[in-house]
Amino acid sequence: MNTGNRASSTMNVYKAECAEIMRRFLAKQISRDDCVAALHAGFIGVMPEVTANDVSEVRTIVLFNERVIIDEMERRGQPPAGSLSVVQ
């Protein structure tokens, strides 16, 4: 199997999973803690197949999701506690 295609497929699945998790969080269907746990699980699940070329994109997705969560918690009047990110 072409590793480029596998990595691309992995990234597409990861992006779709993150989008669904964030959609559910913003719709108040899951809590902040459940959202963060689901995002972390997705991150951990994708890492074995991420290539060096994908690292920057994964980092961008993680940091974007973190910013959305922080902004949403502030909008709800509930300041976020500590860093949410698994990426520094």
ABEGO torsion letter per residue (X at the ends): XBAAAAAAAAAAAAAAAAAAAAAAAAAGABBAAAAAAAAAAAAAAAAAABBAAAAAAAAAAAAAAAAAAAAAAAAAGBBBBEBABABX
